[in-house]
């Protein structure tokens, strides 16, 4: 195979080919993270710390809704890739079409519900009177683009299964550039503040969701295409089961973010929420690398599992472990070295907030060395259509450990210990993840 030839799911993967195939999805997630961060940069530097805190305190609520798109994307891709590995192309396309149409319906319904309940959600999140008008306005504007946002996450996964990862990256770049330009114009030039940032996000999400929708609706060069609706409850249930870990991971992370924001407001005030927002932006980029790799390799694992190619499964598992572990060490070092610079970009105008952000970041960043292995472990079981184990790992990581530690640690060690919660969580999760990998090795034959 030459450098210019397309890589297929059925190929044998060495390190070079694995990085080539997952590279576009990694870049997609990195770029998606970066353009999400742009809102925060412009709001913080052009509108101030209060609108910036309002944006960050409502973000977990918006991400809960988007988690449905992650669930349908990851769970559906695992099922469709399995069917493709079994050479059942027609059935794969029928399932792909059903998943897409159902997600659109869910997106429209949840957008309306989300718009109505936004004030109640703000109250639950402990939003202060100072933050309340900004928070409600930002969330309600974002409801306009909620369905497109879900579709964007859905198609990021399916474009990989369709062997079009580069197109997924191009779509993300188009959406990102749209967001960046509009943020500059609406917030930086016209001074529209938080509402301007929200509308920039909505328009960019529409670009990211609609372009692949149109692509799959018409004849294309991929193996997947949207067709007529054929009801298949079993496929929907399996999709939700396969993707339950991704849903739980994202939804529970949002719930944990809400709880953590409340604790930060209690122990550190508005500055604590703003500092956490900056840390999360850095986290988005680095975790995006892990999720991008997992997203890219999942259809490959699913395909070879469906084809019962045990030798290639073992090869993929071994190489994925080496790559993710190496990335964890490198990213942790980079995060520690550049903590001050990253914090300065967002909150350099406020010395007190800057100092709080850097100190929190240097503690939080130590978790990156383990985080990638946990993401890979969850994605592995999703790819093998074992949503129960994947969901269990996500539940332990995102709910059991995080919630208990967020509530308990500050009572013992004070508010600063909130930055260390993630280290304890990732350590505990890694132990459980490896236990599950060892336990199921004889069933799936990945090593």
Backbone torsions as a table, in degrees:
resi	resn	phi	psi	omega
1	UNK	NA	129.6	179.3
2	UNK	-86.5	169.6	-178.4
3	UNK	-61.5	-29.0	-174.2
4	UNK	-87.7	-14.7	-177.4
5	UNK	-73.2	147.8	179.8
6	UNK	-69.6	146.3	176.6
7	UNK	-93.6	132.7	-178.4
8	UNK	-106.3	156.2	177.8
9	UNK	-61.0	-29.0	-176.0
10	UNK	-80.6	-5.0	-177.0
11	UNK	-68.0	162.7	165.6
12	UNK	-85.7	136.5	-173.7
13	UNK	-112.8	117.7	166.0
14	UNK	-93.6	-176.7	-177.1
15	UNK	-60.4	-42.7	-176.9
16	UNK	-63.5	-46.8	-178.5
17	UNK	-68.3	-35.5	178.9
18	UNK	-64.2	-42.4	178.3
19	UNK	-69.9	-36.0	177.1
20	UNK	-63.9	-40.8	-176.8
21	UNK	-74.9	-39.7	-178.7
22	UNK	-85.2	-15.4	-177.5
23	UNK	-53.3	-48.5	179.8
24	UNK	-61.1	-37.3	179.4
25	UNK	-71.9	-33.3	175.5
26	UNK	-65.0	-47.3	178.5
27	UNK	-62.8	-36.4	177.8
28	UNK	-60.1	-47.7	-178.8
29	UNK	-69.2	-36.9	177.2
30	UNK	-63.1	-47.4	-178.0
31	UNK	-67.1	-39.2	177.1
32	UNK	-60.5	-39.3	178.6
33	UNK	-66.7	-42.5	-177.6
34	UNK	-64.3	-45.2	-177.5
35	UNK	-72.4	-22.9	172.6
36	UNK	-68.8	-33.7	-179.0
37	UNK	-71.7	-26.4	-177.5
38	UNK	-57.3	-40.2	176.7
39	UNK	-53.8	-48.1	-178.7
40	UNK	-62.4	-40.0	-179.8
41	UNK	-61.8	-50.5	-177.1
42	UNK	-68.4	-40.5	179.6
43	UNK	-64.9	-44.8	-178.1
44	UNK	-64.9	-44.7	-174.3
45	UNK	-84.2	-23.3	-177.1
46	UNK	-111.2	-20.7	-179.8
47	UNK	-114.2	-24.6	175.6
48	UNK	112.8	174.2	-174.1
49	UNK	-68.5	-32.5	-176.9
50	UNK	-69.2	-52.4	174.3
51	UNK	-59.6	-34.0	179.1
52	UNK	-63.9	-43.4	177.7
53	UNK	-66.0	-37.8	179.0
54	UNK	-62.6	-41.8	177.4
55	UNK	-60.3	-47.2	-175.7
56	UNK	-70.1	-32.1	-177.3
57	UNK	-73.8	-24.5	178.5
58	UNK	-93.7	-13.4	-177.0
59	UNK	-58.3	-41.6	178.7
60	UNK	-59.1	-35.6	177.6
61	UNK	-62.6	-43.9	179.8
62	UNK	-66.7	-35.7	-178.0
63	UNK	-74.1	-24.6	174.8
64	UNK	-61.8	-44.7	179.2
65	UNK	-64.4	-41.4	-179.7
66	UNK	-67.3	-21.7	-178.3
67	UNK	-60.8	-26.3	176.9
68	UNK	-62.8	-38.8	177.1
69	UNK	-63.6	-40.2	176.3
70	UNK	-61.6	-42.8	-178.1
71	UNK	-62.4	-49.3	-179.5
72	UNK	-66.9	-35.0	-179.5
73	UNK	-68.9	-53.8	-177.6
74	UNK	-70.3	-44.9	-179.7
75	UNK	-67.4	-41.6	179.5
76	UNK	-68.6	-38.3	178.9
77	UNK	-63.8	-40.6	178.3
78	UNK	-60.5	-43.2	-178.9
79	UNK	-70.5	-45.7	-179.6
80	UNK	-64.5	-41.1	178.2
81	UNK	-63.6	-37.8	176.8
82	UNK	-60.7	-45.0	179.3
83	UNK	-65.2	-38.7	177.7
84	UNK	-64.5	-39.4	177.1
85	UNK	-63.6	-29.6	177.3
86	UNK	-87.7	5.9	179.4
87	UNK	65.7	26.6	178.0
88	UNK	-101.1	70.5	-172.5
89	UNK	-66.4	-42.9	-179.5
90	UNK	-61.2	-46.1	179.5
91	UNK	-64.8	-37.6	178.0
92	UNK	-59.9	-43.0	179.9
93	UNK	-69.5	-35.7	177.3
94	UNK	-64.2	-42.0	178.9
95	UNK	-67.7	-42.4	177.6
96	UNK	-57.9	-44.9	-179.5
97	UNK	-64.8	-46.0	-179.5
98	UNK	-59.6	-46.3	-179.1
99	UNK	-59.5	-43.5	-178.8
100	UNK	-64.0	-47.0	-177.7
101	UNK	-65.9	-40.4	179.4
102	UNK	-65.3	-40.0	179.7
103	UNK	-64.2	-38.8	177.9
104	UNK	-60.3	-43.5	179.0
105	UNK	-63.2	-43.8	179.0
106	UNK	-63.5	-41.0	-179.7
107	UNK	-60.9	-43.2	-179.4
108	UNK	-65.7	-42.2	-178.9
109	UNK	-67.1	-46.9	-178.4
110	UNK	-67.4	-27.4	177.2
111	UNK	-64.6	-44.0	179.3
112	UNK	-66.0	-46.1	179.5
113	UNK	-62.3	-44.1	-179.4
114	UNK	-60.8	-40.4	179.1
115	UNK	-61.7	-43.3	-176.2
116	UNK	-67.9	-41.9	-172.2
117	UNK	-91.5	3.5	-177.4
118	UNK	-54.6	-45.2	179.0
119	UNK	-60.7	-39.2	179.1
120	UNK	-67.2	-38.5	177.6
121	UNK	-63.2	-42.0	178.8
122	UNK	-59.8	-38.1	179.1
123	UNK	-67.8	-42.4	178.6
124	UNK	-61.6	-36.0	-178.8
125	UNK	-75.2	-4.3	178.9
126	UNK	76.8	25.9	179.9
127	UNK	-62.0	130.8	179.7
128	UNK	-76.5	165.1	178.9
129	UNK	-60.8	-31.5	178.6
130	UNK	-65.1	-37.3	-176.7
131	UNK	-91.0	-21.5	-168.8
132	UNK	-54.2	-53.2	-176.7
133	UNK	-62.8	-37.9	178.4
134	UNK	-66.2	-43.7	-175.9
135	UNK	-64.0	-47.0	-178.1
136	UNK	-64.6	-44.1	-178.8
137	UNK	-62.8	-45.0	-178.4
138	UNK	-62.5	-45.4	-178.0
139	UNK	-65.9	-41.6	-177.0
140	UNK	-68.0	-37.9	176.1
141	UNK	-63.0	-39.8	-178.7
142	UNK	-66.2	-21.8	177.9
143	UNK	-62.7	-25.6	179.9
144	UNK	-62.8	-35.5	-177.5
145	UNK	-100.9	10.1	-173.9
146	UNK	-60.5	-45.7	-178.4
147	UNK	-63.4	-44.1	178.5
148	UNK	-63.8	-35.8	178.4
149	UNK	-63.5	-42.3	176.6
150	UNK	-61.8	-44.5	-179.9
151	UNK	-63.9	-35.9	179.0
152	UNK	-60.1	-44.6	177.8
153	UNK	-67.7	-38.3	178.3
154	UNK	-59.9	-50.5	-173.7
155	UNK	-75.2	-21.6	174.6
156	UNK	-59.6	-36.8	178.4
157	UNK	-78.0	-44.6	-174.7
158	UNK	-72.4	-26.4	175.2
159	UNK	-66.3	-28.0	175.7
160	UNK	-73.0	-45.0	177.7
161	UNK	-61.6	-30.7	178.4
162	UNK	-81.7	5.3	-179.6
163	UNK	62.5	35.9	178.0
164	UNK	-127.5	49.8	-177.5
165	UNK	-63.4	-30.7	179.8
166	UNK	-67.0	-34.6	177.4
167	UNK	-66.1	-38.6	176.8
168	UNK	-58.5	-40.0	178.3
169	UNK	-66.7	-42.6	-179.9
170	UNK	-62.7	-39.9	178.6
171	UNK	-63.5	-43.1	178.8
172	UNK	-63.8	-40.2	177.3
173	UNK	-62.5	-43.4	179.2
174	UNK	-60.8	-44.1	178.6
175	UNK	-66.3	-40.3	-179.2
176	UNK	-66.4	-44.7	178.7
177	UNK	-62.5	-39.3	176.3
178	UNK	-58.3	-45.5	-178.7
179	UNK	-65.4	-43.6	-178.5
180	UNK	-63.3	-46.7	-179.4
181	UNK	-62.4	-45.0	-178.6
182	UNK	-68.4	-36.4	175.3
183	UNK	-61.1	-43.9	179.6
184	UNK	-61.3	-45.0	-177.0
185	UNK	-72.9	-49.6	-173.1
186	UNK	-75.6	-39.4	-177.0
187	UNK	-95.7	-50.4	-175.7
188	UNK	-73.3	-41.1	-176.2
189	UNK	-93.0	-52.0	-175.9
190	UNK	-84.3	-13.8	176.0
191	UNK	68.5	34.8	-178.7
192	UNK	-81.9	-5.1	173.7
193	UNK	64.6	-142.0	-175.1
194	UNK	-59.6	-43.5	177.3
195	UNK	-59.8	-38.3	178.2
196	UNK	-62.3	-41.3	178.0
197	UNK	-64.9	-39.2	179.9
198	UNK	-63.9	-44.6	179.6
199	UNK	-67.8	-34.0	175.3
200	UNK	-61.6	-40.8	178.5
201	UNK	-64.9	-45.9	-178.6
202	UNK	-59.4	-46.3	-178.6
203	UNK	-64.9	-41.0	-179.8
204	UNK	-68.1	-37.0	176.6
205	UNK	-63.8	-37.3	177.9
206	UNK	-62.9	-42.0	176.3
207	UNK	-60.4	-46.5	-176.7
208	UNK	-67.8	-28.9	-178.7
209	UNK	-91.3	-34.4	-173.4
210	UNK	-81.0	-38.3	-177.8
211	UNK	-57.3	-51.7	178.2
212	UNK	-68.2	-28.9	176.8
213	UNK	-61.0	-46.4	178.5
214	UNK	-64.8	-40.0	-179.9
215	UNK	-58.3	-46.7	-176.8
216	UNK	-77.4	-16.9	179.3
217	UNK	-74.3	-24.3	-176.3
218	UNK	-114.5	163.2	178.2
219	UNK	-52.7	133.3	-178.0
220	UNK	-143.9	176.6	-174.9
221	UNK	-89.2	5.3	-179.5
222	UNK	-95.0	174.9	179.9
223	UNK	-81.8	-12.5	-176.7
224	UNK	-109.9	144.1	175.3
225	UNK	-155.8	140.7	177.3
226	UNK	-72.7	131.2	179.1
227	UNK	-128.1	-152.9	180.0
228	UNK	-70.8	161.1	-178.7
229	UNK	-83.3	121.9	173.7
230	UNK	-125.4	114.1	-173.7
231	UNK	-67.6	132.9	179.7
232	UNK	-148.1	87.9	-176.5
233	UNK	-61.0	-38.5	-179.2
234	UNK	-60.4	-41.2	179.2
235	UNK	-66.3	-38.6	178.1
236	UNK	-65.6	-42.1	179.1
237	UNK	-63.5	-43.0	179.7
238	UNK	-67.4	-36.3	176.8
239	UNK	-61.1	-47.6	179.9
240	UNK	-65.6	-36.5	178.5
241	UNK	-67.2	-46.2	179.2
242	UNK	-61.5	-41.0	-175.7
243	UNK	-92.5	5.3	-176.9
244	UNK	-61.2	-33.0	-179.8
245	UNK	-66.8	-41.2	178.3
246	UNK	-66.4	-38.6	176.8
247	UNK	-64.5	-48.7	179.8
248	UNK	-62.1	-40.8	-179.5
249	UNK	-61.1	-47.3	-177.9
250	UNK	-75.8	-43.4	-178.8
251	UNK	-67.6	-45.2	-179.7
252	UNK	-68.9	-33.5	175.3
253	UNK	-62.1	-37.1	177.4
254	UNK	-67.7	-42.8	178.4
255	UNK	-63.0	-43.5	177.5
256	UNK	-62.2	-39.2	177.2
257	UNK	-61.4	-39.8	176.8
258	UNK	-62.1	-45.6	-179.9
259	UNK	-64.7	-42.1	-179.8
260	UNK	-64.9	-39.2	177.2
261	UNK	-61.3	-39.6	177.3
262	UNK	-63.3	-43.2	178.6
263	UNK	-65.2	-39.1	178.3
264	UNK	-65.7	-39.5	175.7
265	UNK	-61.1	-38.6	-178.5
266	UNK	-69.2	-44.6	-172.8
267	UNK	-94.4	-26.3	-174.7
268	UNK	-130.0	-6.9	179.5
269	UNK	77.4	-164.3	-177.9
270	UNK	-58.8	-35.5	178.9
271	UNK	-60.7	-34.1	178.7
272	UNK	-63.6	-42.4	178.6
273	UNK	-66.0	-42.3	179.5
274	UNK	-64.4	-41.5	179.2
275	UNK	-63.9	-42.3	178.6
276	UNK	-62.9	-36.0	177.4
277	UNK	-60.2	-43.1	178.5
278	UNK	-64.6	-44.0	179.2
279	UNK	-60.7	-39.6	179.3
280	UNK	-66.1	-32.3	178.4
281	UNK	-65.0	-42.2	176.3
282	UNK	-65.7	-40.7	178.3
283	UNK	-60.7	-40.2	179.4
284	UNK	-56.1	-44.7	-177.1
285	UNK	-67.5	-49.1	-176.1
286	UNK	-69.7	-44.4	177.5
287	UNK	-66.6	-30.2	176.0
288	UNK	-58.2	-34.7	177.0
289	UNK	-63.9	-45.0	179.0
290	UNK	-64.0	-48.1	-178.6
291	UNK	-66.6	-35.9	178.0
292	UNK	-63.0	-43.2	178.0
293	UNK	-64.6	-45.3	-179.9
294	UNK	-62.3	-41.5	179.1
295	UNK	-63.4	-38.9	-178.5
296	UNK	-71.5	-38.1	-175.2
297	UNK	-86.8	-20.1	-176.3
298	UNK	-58.2	-47.4	177.9
299	UNK	-62.0	-31.5	178.6
300	UNK	-66.9	-46.2	177.9
301	UNK	-62.2	-45.3	179.9
302	UNK	-60.9	-39.8	-180.0
303	UNK	-63.7	-49.5	-176.6
304	UNK	-71.8	-26.8	172.8
305	UNK	-67.5	-44.0	177.5
306	UNK	-63.4	-33.5	180.0
307	UNK	-85.7	-1.0	-179.3
308	UNK	56.7	40.0	178.6
309	UNK	-94.8	85.4	-172.9
310	UNK	-68.2	-36.6	-179.9
311	UNK	-62.1	-42.1	179.9
312	UNK	-71.6	-33.1	175.7
313	UNK	-60.6	-44.0	178.9
314	UNK	-65.0	-40.1	177.9
315	UNK	-61.8	-45.8	-179.6
316	UNK	-64.1	-43.9	-178.5
317	UNK	-61.0	-46.4	-178.0
318	UNK	-63.0	-45.8	-177.8
319	UNK	-69.7	-36.2	178.3
320	UNK	-63.7	-41.0	178.4
321	UNK	-61.0	-45.7	-179.0
322	UNK	-62.4	-46.2	-177.3
323	UNK	-66.2	-44.3	-178.1
324	UNK	-69.1	-41.6	179.0
325	UNK	-63.1	-41.4	178.5
326	UNK	-64.8	-42.8	179.0
327	UNK	-62.3	-37.3	-179.9
328	UNK	-60.8	-43.8	179.6
329	UNK	-65.3	-46.2	-177.4
330	UNK	-64.2	-45.2	-177.3
331	UNK	-67.5	-36.3	178.3
332	UNK	-63.2	-44.0	178.7
333	UNK	-62.9	-45.1	179.5
334	UNK	-61.4	-42.3	-179.0
335	UNK	-62.4	-40.4	-179.6
336	UNK	-70.0	-41.1	-177.4
337	UNK	-66.8	-39.4	-173.2
338	UNK	-104.0	16.2	-178.7
339	UNK	-57.3	-45.9	-178.5
340	UNK	-63.7	-44.2	-179.5
341	UNK	-63.8	-43.7	-179.0
342	UNK	-63.9	-41.1	178.8
343	UNK	-66.2	-36.7	-178.1
344	UNK	-65.0	-33.1	180.0
345	UNK	-59.0	-38.8	-174.4
346	UNK	-95.4	-41.2	-172.0
347	UNK	-130.6	27.3	179.6
348	UNK	-64.4	-16.9	-179.5
349	UNK	-75.8	-11.7	-177.1
350	UNK	-126.8	102.0	-175.4
351	UNK	-56.6	-41.1	-178.4
352	UNK	-66.4	-45.6	179.0
353	UNK	-66.3	-37.8	178.2
354	UNK	-61.4	-46.6	-179.3
355	UNK	-62.3	-42.9	179.3
356	UNK	-63.6	-40.1	-178.5
357	UNK	-66.5	-44.3	-179.1
358	UNK	-64.3	-45.1	-178.8
359	UNK	-63.0	-41.0	178.2
360	UNK	-67.6	-39.0	-178.0
361	UNK	-65.4	-40.4	-177.2
362	UNK	-66.1	-29.1	176.1
363	UNK	-78.0	-50.5	-176.0
364	UNK	-59.2	-39.7	-173.0
365	UNK	-63.0	-20.4	-179.4
366	UNK	-64.2	-18.1	-178.6
367	UNK	-76.2	-16.8	-175.5
368	UNK	-62.0	-27.0	-176.9
369	UNK	-66.1	-25.6	-179.4
370	UNK	-104.8	-23.5	-171.4
371	UNK	-58.9	-42.0	-177.1
372	UNK	-63.4	-38.4	179.3
373	UNK	-64.9	-36.4	178.0
374	UNK	-69.4	-38.9	177.1
375	UNK	-63.6	-44.2	179.8
376	UNK	-63.3	-41.7	-179.6
377	UNK	-61.4	-44.4	178.2
378	UNK	-64.5	-43.3	-179.8
379	UNK	-65.2	-33.4	179.6
380	UNK	-59.4	-49.2	-177.9
381	UNK	-71.2	-30.5	173.6
382	UNK	-63.1	-43.8	-179.5
383	UNK	-63.3	-30.7	-179.5
384	UNK	-88.4	10.7	178.6
385	UNK	62.1	29.5	174.2
386	UNK	-109.6	75.3	-176.8
387	UNK	-65.6	-24.6	-177.2
388	UNK	-65.7	-47.3	179.9
389	UNK	-68.1	-42.3	178.8
390	UNK	-60.1	-42.2	178.8
391	UNK	-66.5	-38.3	179.1
392	UNK	-61.2	-44.5	179.4
393	UNK	-62.8	-41.8	179.0
394	UNK	-66.2	-38.6	-179.8
395	UNK	-64.8	-44.4	179.2
396	UNK	-63.3	-44.2	-175.9
397	UNK	-69.6	-48.6	-168.2
398	UNK	-92.2	-21.8	-175.7
399	UNK	-115.9	-63.4	-173.1
400	UNK	-56.9	-53.2	-176.4
401	UNK	-75.8	-48.3	-174.0
402	UNK	-66.3	-47.3	-177.3
403	UNK	-61.0	-47.8	-178.2
404	UNK	-62.6	-42.4	-177.9
405	UNK	-71.5	-36.2	177.3
406	UNK	-62.4	-34.8	-179.2
407	UNK	-80.7	-35.2	-171.1
408	UNK	-90.2	-46.5	-172.8
409	UNK	-56.0	-44.7	-179.7
410	UNK	-62.6	-30.0	178.8
411	UNK	-66.8	-28.8	-177.2
412	UNK	-95.3	-45.8	-171.6
413	UNK	-112.8	-3.5	-180.0
414	UNK	93.3	174.2	-173.6
415	UNK	-61.4	-33.4	-178.4
416	UNK	-61.9	-23.3	-179.5
417	UNK	-68.8	-14.2	178.0
418	UNK	-61.2	-29.7	178.6
419	UNK	-69.4	-22.8	-176.4
420	UNK	-91.5	-4.9	-178.4
421	UNK	-55.4	-44.7	-175.0
422	UNK	-62.7	-31.8	179.9
423	UNK	-65.2	-47.8	179.0
424	UNK	-63.6	-39.0	-178.9
425	UNK	-63.8	-49.4	-177.6
426	UNK	-66.9	-33.8	177.6
427	UNK	-65.0	-48.2	179.3
428	UNK	-63.1	-41.3	-179.3
429	UNK	-65.9	-37.9	-179.4
430	UNK	-62.6	-38.3	178.1
431	UNK	-63.0	-43.6	179.7
432	UNK	-69.2	-41.0	-179.5
433	UNK	-59.6	-47.7	-178.8
434	UNK	-65.8	-34.1	176.7
435	UNK	-62.1	-41.0	179.1
436	UNK	-68.7	-38.3	179.0
437	UNK	-62.6	-43.4	178.6
438	UNK	-66.3	-41.3	-176.3
439	UNK	-64.1	-37.7	-173.5
440	UNK	-101.0	9.8	-177.2
441	UNK	-64.2	-34.2	-178.7
442	UNK	-75.1	-21.0	178.6
443	UNK	-80.9	-41.5	-174.3
444	UNK	-104.1	-14.1	173.1
445	UNK	61.5	38.5	177.5
446	UNK	-89.3	-8.9	167.3
447	UNK	-166.1	NA	NA
